[in-house]
Structures are given as structure tokens and as C-alpha cells.
Amino acid sequence: MKVCSFLVVLILVLASTSAFAATSFDFETTPAGATQGSLTVTDGGVTLTVTAEGNPNGWLHVMTAGVPLVGQGIVANNLNPQQSNQYIPMRFTFSQLISDITFSFGDNGGDDDSPWFIKAYDAADNLLATNTGAYPGGFGGGMTSTLNNIGGASYFLLSSTPVDNPHSMIWDVKDCAVDATVPEPATLLLLGAGIAGLVLSRKRLS
């Protein structure tokens, strides 16, 4: 009876710790300004680390560019202060594996930012999914793009590759969801402790 009760409690605890509510990284509460190397923010138990892809000394600029759907977002540049034609792609790396995510992005419509790309990768650098599209010159309303059921995405590469001033849009994460099918490290520890407790209980009963 004690063993059965223990198993019921263990199952309930594991169920309560295996799922995360959707969270967002909109940078609205992040102080505006430039950070060199990487920028880390946390929400809902998930940590996002933003880096400038291809330049470990690149600058992450948290700023407002007058894009309604984005508000305050982030962009990467080789320099501080940032300069045109010095923007670089960004890598968004998450502390938990992501199954679904929606990005907001754009600029104030001063130039053509087509095509833009969102590429999802797993921890082994395998490409899982790609979203792409046009962001025409003169359009400043902002856009969103969603990747669903990508399962096990560890990081995302964000870029835009027009001829002039590439990668100059600002980005944020409107919402994302952790892949609940992959056990969290804390859940695995809890499961291990539960199994050990079950073994000890059976030994006592015998």
C-alpha cells in the first residue's frame, strides 16, 4: 500500500513539472542599450541567450524602432554605436527545447528587408525547420511568423538578406512553448529519486 501511494504521488509530481506555460521574450522590461557578446533574459522558468551570429564580439542593441508589433526589440551589429551595413544575424538559444514559437520582427519601413529567414536547429546543429518571406520597402507595420510542432529546437538563427543593409530588422519572441515530450533535467532527477525510493520501500516490505 505504501508503495502504491508513493507511485501515485510521484506520477502527480512528474505531471506537474513536465509542462511549461507559454512564455514570451519581448524585451519590454529589458533596459535599452548595447551589450557586447551576449544578452540573457529569463521568463517563466525558461532562459533565452541572444548572441551575434559569427561575431562573438558583436553588439546586441535593445531598442525601439517604431514597429507596432514589436515595440522594443533586439538587433545585432558589429559596432557600437550601430552603423548601416554592419548588422549581423542573431542566434536565439533557449535553456529548454522548444516545440512552438512565434517571432515578431520588422523595421520602420525605410528599406526592403527581403528575404527574411527564421531557421530552427536542434542541439546537434541539425536544421529542423525554416520560415522565410518578404518584408518590402516602405512597409513598417511589423510581421509575425510561427513555427509549430518543431520538437526539440535548441536555437534559432534570425536574418534578413537584402542587397542593402542586411539583417537590420529588430526581433522579439511573442510567445513560445517548451517541448513537453522531452523530460527536463530536474524531472529526470526527480524520477531517479522516485525509483530509488521505490526500491528501498520494496526492500523494507520484503
Summary of the structure (lengths in Angstrom):
residues: 206
radius of gyration: 21.1
end to end distance: 13.0
largest distance: 76.9
contacts: 657
relative contact order: 0.21
helix: 18%
strand: 42%
